[in-house]
Amino acid sequence: MSTQPQQPDPVPEGAVTEPEHEQDLPTPEREQPGPPQGPGPDAAGGPAIGEADEQAAALAELEDRWRRALADLENLRKRHVRELERERAAERARTAAALLPVVDNLELALSHAEADPGSIVEGVRAIRDQAVDTLARLGYEREAETGVPFDPARHEVVGVVEDPEAEPGTVVQVLRPGYGKPGRQLRPVAVAVAKRE
């Protein structure tokens, strides 16, 4: 008899074999190596409860800040409306106060209506000059030049005349004076312009 260990017979193809040792059996720990598998942060369950509370608190804080900003904006708008109305009233009062001396002098001229006609004309002319000066101080200088080229920003044409001595397109007559500069006019100068040939 030989002392060599006997080789097992080859296993036929497709046959199921029994494990010889218990350690060869698969265990759940050996089948799943690595980190435990569970729902991740993107799973349908959503973020952890502490994270959701932080997000809700941050959202509430942003909403509170937004509401405060809206309230501040509304208060600022109301304050601006009040201040604008106050400024308008103050400007109207300054303008009226500037015109009061003109009204006083007109009343004085009317009270002397039976005096010498020449002195009345002089008084009315002085009152007119005072009114023109008041408008100039308010920023609306009198415009009544002739012999200047027609400027649509300053002039309003109400007539065209033939004038052989004037350049075509120049102002030959002022029918109504204007007040203020272009872009800031009370009214334009009403003029008659020399005809173009």
PyRosetta script that sets phi, psi and omega in degrees:
from pyrosetta import init, pose_from_sequence

init()
pose = pose_from_sequence("MSTQPQQPDPVPEGAVTEPEHEQDLPTPEREQPGPPQGPGPDAAGGPAIGEADEQAAALAELEDRWRRALADLENLRKRHVRELERERAAERARTAAALLPVVDNLELALSHAEADPGSIVEGVRAIRDQAVDTLARLGYEREAETGVPFDPARHEVVGVVEDPEAEPGTVVQVLRPGYGKPGRQLRPVAVAVAKRE")
pose.set_psi(1, 143.8)
pose.set_omega(1, -177.6)
pose.set_phi(2, -92.3)
pose.set_psi(2, 153.9)
pose.set_omega(2, -176.7)
pose.set_phi(3, -97.0)
pose.set_psi(3, -0.7)
pose.set_omega(3, 179.6)
pose.set_phi(4, -73.0)
pose.set_psi(4, 143.2)
pose.set_omega(4, 178.5)
pose.set_phi(5, -66.5)
pose.set_psi(5, 147.5)
pose.set_omega(5, -175.7)
pose.set_phi(6, -84.3)
pose.set_psi(6, 131.4)
pose.set_omega(6, 179.3)
pose.set_phi(7, -77.2)
pose.set_psi(7, 136.6)
pose.set_omega(7, 177.7)
pose.set_phi(8, -69.7)
pose.set_psi(8, 154.7)
pose.set_omega(8, 179.4)
pose.set_phi(9, -68.2)
pose.set_psi(9, 144.1)
pose.set_omega(9, 178.6)
pose.set_phi(10, -61.5)
pose.set_psi(10, 144.0)
pose.set_omega(10, -178.6)
pose.set_phi(11, -81.6)
pose.set_psi(11, 131.3)
pose.set_omega(11, 178.4)
pose.set_phi(12, -64.3)
pose.set_psi(12, 151.6)
pose.set_omega(12, -177.4)
pose.set_phi(13, -65.2)
pose.set_psi(13, 131.8)
pose.set_omega(13, 178.0)
pose.set_phi(14, 87.5)
pose.set_psi(14, -0.5)
pose.set_omega(14, -179.4)
pose.set_phi(15, -83.5)
pose.set_psi(15, 150.1)
pose.set_omega(15, 179.2)
pose.set_phi(16, -91.9)
pose.set_psi(16, 132.3)
pose.set_omega(16, -179.8)
pose.set_phi(17, -109.8)
pose.set_psi(17, 152.1)
pose.set_omega(17, 177.4)
pose.set_phi(18, -92.2)
pose.set_psi(18, 137.7)
pose.set_omega(18, 177.4)
pose.set_phi(19, -67.3)
pose.set_psi(19, 142.3)
pose.set_omega(19, -178.2)
pose.set_phi(20, -80.4)
pose.set_psi(20, -34.6)
pose.set_omega(20, -176.9)
pose.set_phi(21, -120.4)
pose.set_psi(21, 152.4)
pose.set_omega(21, -177.3)
pose.set_phi(22, -69.9)
pose.set_psi(22, -26.4)
pose.set_omega(22, -176.8)
pose.set_phi(23, -71.0)
pose.set_psi(23, -15.7)
pose.set_omega(23, 178.6)
pose.set_phi(24, -80.4)
pose.set_psi(24, -10.3)
pose.set_omega(24, -178.5)
pose.set_phi(25, -71.0)
pose.set_psi(25, 137.8)
pose.set_omega(25, 177.7)
pose.set_phi(26, -73.0)
pose.set_psi(26, 140.1)
pose.set_omega(26, 176.6)
pose.set_phi(27, -118.4)
pose.set_psi(27, 159.1)
pose.set_omega(27, -179.2)
pose.set_phi(28, -58.9)
pose.set_psi(28, -33.7)
pose.set_omega(28, -179.3)
pose.set_phi(29, -67.5)
pose.set_psi(29, -37.6)
pose.set_omega(29, -177.2)
pose.set_phi(30, -76.4)
pose.set_psi(30, -27.5)
pose.set_omega(30, -178.8)
pose.set_phi(31, -73.9)
pose.set_psi(31, -28.1)
pose.set_omega(31, -175.2)
pose.set_phi(32, -121.3)
pose.set_psi(32, 74.1)
pose.set_omega(32, 176.5)
pose.set_phi(33, -75.0)
pose.set_psi(33, 159.5)
pose.set_omega(33, 176.3)
pose.set_phi(34, 98.5)
pose.set_psi(34, -168.4)
pose.set_omega(34, -176.9)
pose.set_phi(35, -68.1)
pose.set_psi(35, 152.8)
pose.set_omega(35, -179.2)
pose.set_phi(36, -66.5)
pose.set_psi(36, 143.2)
pose.set_omega(36, -179.7)
pose.set_phi(37, -92.4)
pose.set_psi(37, 123.9)
pose.set_omega(37, 177.9)
pose.set_phi(38, -152.5)
pose.set_psi(38, 176.4)
pose.set_omega(38, 179.6)
pose.set_phi(39, -65.9)
pose.set_psi(39, 134.6)
pose.set_omega(39, -179.2)
pose.set_phi(40, -85.4)
pose.set_psi(40, -175.6)
pose.set_omega(40, -178.6)
pose.set_phi(41, -66.5)
pose.set_psi(41, -22.7)
pose.set_omega(41, -179.9)
pose.set_phi(42, -93.0)
pose.set_psi(42, 4.9)
pose.set_omega(42, -178.5)
pose.set_phi(43, -67.8)
pose.set_psi(43, 168.7)
pose.set_omega(43, -176.2)
pose.set_phi(44, -60.3)
pose.set_psi(44, -21.8)
pose.set_omega(44, -179.8)
pose.set_phi(45, -68.4)
pose.set_psi(45, -17.4)
pose.set_omega(45, 178.4)
pose.set_phi(46, 81.1)
pose.set_psi(46, -172.4)
pose.set_omega(46, -177.5)
pose.set_phi(47, -70.7)
pose.set_psi(47, 167.9)
pose.set_omega(47, 179.3)
pose.set_phi(48, -63.6)
pose.set_psi(48, 160.6)
pose.set_omega(48, -174.5)
pose.set_phi(49, -62.3)
pose.set_psi(49, -40.3)
pose.set_omega(49, 179.5)
pose.set_phi(50, -64.2)
pose.set_psi(50, -38.1)
pose.set_omega(50, 178.8)
pose.set_phi(51, -67.0)
pose.set_psi(51, -39.5)
pose.set_omega(51, 178.5)
pose.set_phi(52, -64.1)
pose.set_psi(52, -39.9)
pose.set_omega(52, 178.3)
pose.set_phi(53, -64.7)
pose.set_psi(53, -40.3)
pose.set_omega(53, 178.4)
pose.set_phi(54, -63.2)
pose.set_psi(54, -42.1)
pose.set_omega(54, 179.6)
pose.set_phi(55, -65.4)
pose.set_psi(55, -41.3)
pose.set_omega(55, 179.1)
pose.set_phi(56, -64.2)
pose.set_psi(56, -39.9)
pose.set_omega(56, 179.3)
pose.set_phi(57, -66.7)
pose.set_psi(57, -41.9)
pose.set_omega(57, 178.9)
pose.set_phi(58, -64.6)
pose.set_psi(58, -40.4)
pose.set_omega(58, 178.3)
pose.set_phi(59, -64.9)
pose.set_psi(59, -42.0)
pose.set_omega(59, 178.5)
pose.set_phi(60, -63.8)
pose.set_psi(60, -39.4)
pose.set_omega(60, 179.2)
pose.set_phi(61, -65.7)
pose.set_psi(61, -42.6)
pose.set_omega(61, 178.1)
pose.set_phi(62, -64.0)
pose.set_psi(62, -40.7)
pose.set_omega(62, 179.0)
pose.set_phi(63, -65.2)
pose.set_psi(63, -38.4)
pose.set_omega(63, 178.2)
pose.set_phi(64, -64.9)
pose.set_psi(64, -43.6)
pose.set_omega(64, 178.5)
pose.set_phi(65, -63.8)
pose.set_psi(65, -38.8)
pose.set_omega(65, 178.8)
pose.set_phi(66, -63.4)
pose.set_psi(66, -44.9)
pose.set_omega(66, 179.5)
pose.set_phi(67, -63.8)
pose.set_psi(67, -40.1)
pose.set_omega(67, 177.9)
pose.set_phi(68, -64.3)
pose.set_psi(68, -40.8)
pose.set_omega(68, 179.1)
pose.set_phi(69, -63.9)
pose.set_psi(69, -40.2)
pose.set_omega(69, 176.9)
pose.set_phi(70, -63.2)
pose.set_psi(70, -42.5)
pose.set_omega(70, 179.4)
pose.set_phi(71, -64.9)
pose.set_psi(71, -41.6)
pose.set_omega(71, 177.9)
pose.set_phi(72, -62.5)
pose.set_psi(72, -40.7)
pose.set_omega(72, 179.6)
pose.set_phi(73, -65.0)
pose.set_psi(73, -41.8)
pose.set_omega(73, 178.4)
pose.set_phi(74, -64.5)
pose.set_psi(74, -41.5)
pose.set_omega(74, 177.2)
pose.set_phi(75, -63.1)
pose.set_psi(75, -41.0)
pose.set_omega(75, 178.8)
pose.set_phi(76, -63.6)
pose.set_psi(76, -41.2)
pose.set_omega(76, 179.0)
pose.set_phi(77, -62.8)
pose.set_psi(77, -44.6)
pose.set_omega(77, 179.4)
pose.set_phi(78, -63.8)
pose.set_psi(78, -41.3)
pose.set_omega(78, 179.0)
pose.set_phi(79, -63.9)
pose.set_psi(79, -40.6)
pose.set_omega(79, 179.5)
pose.set_phi(80, -63.3)
pose.set_psi(80, -41.8)
pose.set_omega(80, 178.9)
pose.set_phi(81, -61.9)
pose.set_psi(81, -43.9)
pose.set_omega(81, 179.4)
pose.set_phi(82, -63.0)
pose.set_psi(82, -45.6)
pose.set_omega(82, -179.2)
pose.set_phi(83, -65.6)
pose.set_psi(83, -37.8)
pose.set_omega(83, 178.8)
pose.set_phi(84, -64.2)
pose.set_psi(84, -43.0)
pose.set_omega(84, 178.7)
pose.set_phi(85, -65.4)
pose.set_psi(85, -38.4)
pose.set_omega(85, 177.6)
pose.set_phi(86, -63.2)
pose.set_psi(86, -42.4)
pose.set_omega(86, 178.7)
pose.set_phi(87, -65.6)
pose.set_psi(87, -41.2)
pose.set_omega(87, 177.8)
pose.set_phi(88, -61.3)
pose.set_psi(88, -44.5)
pose.set_omega(88, 179.6)
pose.set_phi(89, -62.7)
pose.set_psi(89, -41.7)
pose.set_omega(89, 180.0)
pose.set_phi(90, -65.5)
pose.set_psi(90, -39.7)
pose.set_omega(90, 179.5)
pose.set_phi(91, -67.8)
pose.set_psi(91, -40.7)
pose.set_omega(91, 176.3)
pose.set_phi(92, -60.7)
pose.set_psi(92, -41.4)
pose.set_omega(92, 180.0)
pose.set_phi(93, -65.0)
pose.set_psi(93, -40.8)
pose.set_omega(93, 178.5)
pose.set_phi(94, -64.1)
pose.set_psi(94, -40.2)
pose.set_omega(94, -179.9)
pose.set_phi(95, -66.8)
pose.set_psi(95, -45.1)
pose.set_omega(95, 179.4)
pose.set_phi(96, -63.0)
pose.set_psi(96, -40.2)
pose.set_omega(96, 179.2)
pose.set_phi(97, -64.3)
pose.set_psi(97, -34.6)
pose.set_omega(97, 178.4)
pose.set_phi(98, -68.5)
pose.set_psi(98, -29.0)
pose.set_omega(98, -178.9)
pose.set_phi(99, -88.2)
pose.set_psi(99, -12.9)
pose.set_omega(99, -178.4)
pose.set_phi(100, -58.2)
pose.set_psi(100, -43.2)
pose.set_omega(100, 178.1)
pose.set_phi(101, -59.9)
pose.set_psi(101, -33.0)
pose.set_omega(101, 178.2)
pose.set_phi(102, -65.1)
pose.set_psi(102, -45.8)
pose.set_omega(102, 179.3)
pose.set_phi(103, -62.8)
pose.set_psi(103, -42.7)
pose.set_omega(103, 178.9)
pose.set_phi(104, -59.2)
pose.set_psi(104, -43.4)
pose.set_omega(104, -179.2)
pose.set_phi(105, -69.9)
pose.set_psi(105, -33.3)
pose.set_omega(105, 175.1)
pose.set_phi(106, -63.7)
pose.set_psi(106, -43.2)
pose.set_omega(106, 178.3)
pose.set_phi(107, -64.2)
pose.set_psi(107, -37.9)
pose.set_omega(107, 177.6)
pose.set_phi(108, -64.1)
pose.set_psi(108, -41.7)
pose.set_omega(108, 178.7)
pose.set_phi(109, -64.3)
pose.set_psi(109, -39.8)
pose.set_omega(109, 179.2)
pose.set_phi(110, -66.9)
pose.set_psi(110, -32.1)
pose.set_omega(110, 179.9)
pose.set_phi(111, -70.9)
pose.set_psi(111, -19.2)
pose.set_omega(111, 177.5)
pose.set_phi(112, -107.1)
pose.set_psi(112, 29.0)
pose.set_omega(112, -175.5)
pose.set_phi(113, -61.6)
pose.set_psi(113, -26.3)
pose.set_omega(113, -178.1)
pose.set_phi(114, -88.8)
pose.set_psi(114, 2.8)
pose.set_omega(114, -179.8)
pose.set_phi(115, -76.8)
pose.set_psi(115, -171.8)
pose.set_omega(115, -179.3)
pose.set_phi(116, -59.7)
pose.set_psi(116, 127.0)
pose.set_omega(116, -179.0)
pose.set_phi(117, -56.9)
pose.set_psi(117, -34.7)
pose.set_omega(117, 179.4)
pose.set_phi(118, -63.7)
pose.set_psi(118, -40.3)
pose.set_omega(118, 179.4)
pose.set_phi(119, -70.5)
pose.set_psi(119, -31.6)
pose.set_omega(119, 177.8)
pose.set_phi(120, -66.3)
pose.set_psi(120, -43.6)
pose.set_omega(120, 178.8)
pose.set_phi(121, -61.6)
pose.set_psi(121, -43.1)
pose.set_omega(121, 177.7)
pose.set_phi(122, -61.6)
pose.set_psi(122, -40.8)
pose.set_omega(122, 179.3)
pose.set_phi(123, -64.7)
pose.set_psi(123, -43.0)
pose.set_omega(123, 178.9)
pose.set_phi(124, -64.5)
pose.set_psi(124, -40.1)
pose.set_omega(124, 178.5)
pose.set_phi(125, -63.3)
pose.set_psi(125, -40.2)
pose.set_omega(125, 178.6)
pose.set_phi(126, -64.8)
pose.set_psi(126, -38.7)
pose.set_omega(126, 178.7)
pose.set_phi(127, -66.8)
pose.set_psi(127, -40.9)
pose.set_omega(127, 177.3)
pose.set_phi(128, -60.9)
pose.set_psi(128, -44.1)
pose.set_omega(128, 178.7)
pose.set_phi(129, -62.3)
pose.set_psi(129, -37.3)
pose.set_omega(129, 178.1)
pose.set_phi(130, -65.5)
pose.set_psi(130, -40.8)
pose.set_omega(130, 178.9)
pose.set_phi(131, -66.1)
pose.set_psi(131, -42.2)
pose.set_omega(131, 178.8)
pose.set_phi(132, -63.0)
pose.set_psi(132, -41.0)
pose.set_omega(132, 178.0)
pose.set_phi(133, -64.0)
pose.set_psi(133, -38.8)
pose.set_omega(133, 178.2)
pose.set_phi(134, -63.8)
pose.set_psi(134, -43.1)
pose.set_omega(134, 177.4)
pose.set_phi(135, -62.8)
pose.set_psi(135, -38.7)
pose.set_omega(135, 178.6)
pose.set_phi(136, -64.0)
pose.set_psi(136, -40.0)
pose.set_omega(136, 178.4)
pose.set_phi(137, -67.0)
pose.set_psi(137, -26.6)
pose.set_omega(137, 176.3)
pose.set_phi(138, -82.2)
pose.set_psi(138, -3.0)
pose.set_omega(138, 176.5)
pose.set_phi(139, 102.7)
pose.set_psi(139, 12.3)
pose.set_omega(139, -178.0)
pose.set_phi(140, -124.7)
pose.set_psi(140, 81.9)
pose.set_omega(140, -179.4)
pose.set_phi(141, -69.9)
pose.set_psi(141, 150.9)
pose.set_omega(141, 179.4)
pose.set_phi(142, -75.0)
pose.set_psi(142, 135.5)
pose.set_omega(142, 178.2)
pose.set_phi(143, -120.6)
pose.set_psi(143, 115.9)
pose.set_omega(143, -179.3)
pose.set_phi(144, -154.0)
pose.set_psi(144, 40.2)
pose.set_omega(144, -177.3)
pose.set_phi(145, -83.8)
pose.set_psi(145, 144.4)
pose.set_omega(145, 171.2)
pose.set_phi(146, -114.2)
pose.set_psi(146, 162.4)
pose.set_omega(146, 179.2)
pose.set_phi(147, 80.8)
pose.set_psi(147, 6.7)
pose.set_omega(147, 178.5)
pose.set_phi(148, -100.9)
pose.set_psi(148, 154.5)
pose.set_omega(148, 177.7)
pose.set_phi(149, -63.5)
pose.set_psi(149, 145.8)
pose.set_omega(149, 177.7)
pose.set_phi(150, -62.8)
pose.set_psi(150, 131.9)
pose.set_omega(150, 178.9)
pose.set_phi(151, -128.2)
pose.set_psi(151, 111.5)
pose.set_omega(151, -177.5)
pose.set_phi(152, -62.1)
pose.set_psi(152, -18.5)
pose.set_omega(152, 177.6)
pose.set_phi(153, -77.0)
pose.set_psi(153, -21.1)
pose.set_omega(153, -177.7)
pose.set_phi(154, -114.1)
pose.set_psi(154, -28.8)
pose.set_omega(154, -171.4)
pose.set_phi(155, -112.7)
pose.set_psi(155, 152.4)
pose.set_omega(155, 172.1)
pose.set_phi(156, -122.3)
pose.set_psi(156, 117.3)
pose.set_omega(156, -177.4)
pose.set_phi(157, -79.0)
pose.set_psi(157, 123.9)
pose.set_omega(157, 176.1)
pose.set_phi(158, -117.1)
pose.set_psi(158, -2.3)
pose.set_omega(158, 178.0)
pose.set_phi(159, -167.8)
pose.set_psi(159, 152.7)
pose.set_omega(159, 175.9)
pose.set_phi(160, -123.3)
pose.set_psi(160, 129.5)
pose.set_omega(160, -176.6)
pose.set_phi(161, -126.8)
pose.set_psi(161, 155.0)
pose.set_omega(161, 173.9)
pose.set_phi(162, -90.0)
pose.set_psi(162, 123.6)
pose.set_omega(162, 178.4)
pose.set_phi(163, -141.2)
pose.set_psi(163, 103.2)
pose.set_omega(163, -176.3)
pose.set_phi(164, -65.0)
pose.set_psi(164, -20.8)
pose.set_omega(164, -178.5)
pose.set_phi(165, -86.4)
pose.set_psi(165, -14.9)
pose.set_omega(165, -177.0)
pose.set_phi(166, -100.4)
pose.set_psi(166, 148.1)
pose.set_omega(166, 174.1)
pose.set_phi(167, -66.0)
pose.set_psi(167, 140.5)
pose.set_omega(167, 177.0)
pose.set_phi(168, -59.9)
pose.set_psi(168, 138.7)
pose.set_omega(168, 178.6)
pose.set_phi(169, 83.7)
pose.set_psi(169, 11.9)
pose.set_omega(169, 176.9)
pose.set_phi(170, -104.3)
pose.set_psi(170, 157.2)
pose.set_omega(170, 179.4)
pose.set_phi(171, -76.7)
pose.set_psi(171, 122.0)
pose.set_omega(171, 179.9)
pose.set_phi(172, -108.2)
pose.set_psi(172, -18.3)
pose.set_omega(172, -179.6)
pose.set_phi(173, -152.6)
pose.set_psi(173, 136.5)
pose.set_omega(173, 175.1)
pose.set_phi(174, -101.4)
pose.set_psi(174, 117.4)
pose.set_omega(174, -179.3)
pose.set_phi(175, -91.6)
pose.set_psi(175, -26.1)
pose.set_omega(175, 176.5)
pose.set_phi(176, -154.1)
pose.set_psi(176, 123.6)
pose.set_omega(176, -178.1)
pose.set_phi(177, -67.5)
pose.set_psi(177, 153.6)
pose.set_omega(177, 175.9)
pose.set_phi(178, -106.7)
pose.set_psi(178, 166.6)
pose.set_omega(178, -178.7)
pose.set_phi(179, -135.6)
pose.set_psi(179, 127.4)
pose.set_omega(179, 178.3)
pose.set_phi(180, 102.1)
pose.set_psi(180, 165.4)
pose.set_omega(180, 179.5)
pose.set_phi(181, -95.7)
pose.set_psi(181, 161.9)
pose.set_omega(181, 178.1)
pose.set_phi(182, -55.0)
pose.set_psi(182, 137.6)
pose.set_omega(182, -176.8)
pose.set_phi(183, 89.2)
pose.set_psi(183, -14.1)
pose.set_omega(183, 179.4)
pose.set_phi(184, -149.7)
pose.set_psi(184, 60.2)
pose.set_omega(184, -176.1)
pose.set_phi(185, -107.1)
pose.set_psi(185, 142.3)
pose.set_omega(185, 166.2)
pose.set_phi(186, -77.2)
pose.set_psi(186, -40.9)
pose.set_omega(186, 174.1)
pose.set_phi(187, -163.2)
pose.set_psi(187, 153.3)
pose.set_omega(187, 178.2)
pose.set_phi(188, -78.6)
pose.set_psi(188, 168.5)
pose.set_omega(188, 177.6)
pose.set_phi(189, -80.1)
pose.set_psi(189, 127.2)
pose.set_omega(189, 175.5)
pose.set_phi(190, -86.1)
pose.set_psi(190, 120.8)
pose.set_omega(190, -171.2)
pose.set_phi(191, -133.5)
pose.set_psi(191, 160.3)
pose.set_omega(191, 167.0)
pose.set_phi(192, -107.3)
pose.set_psi(192, 134.6)
pose.set_omega(192, -173.2)
pose.set_phi(193, -114.3)
pose.set_psi(193, 145.1)
pose.set_omega(193, 177.2)
pose.set_phi(194, -66.1)
pose.set_psi(194, 138.4)
pose.set_omega(194, -175.8)
pose.set_phi(195, -69.4)
pose.set_psi(195, 141.9)
pose.set_omega(195, 174.5)
pose.set_phi(196, -85.9)
pose.set_psi(196, 142.2)
pose.set_omega(196, -177.1)
pose.set_phi(197, -85.4)
pose.dump_pdb("model.pdb")
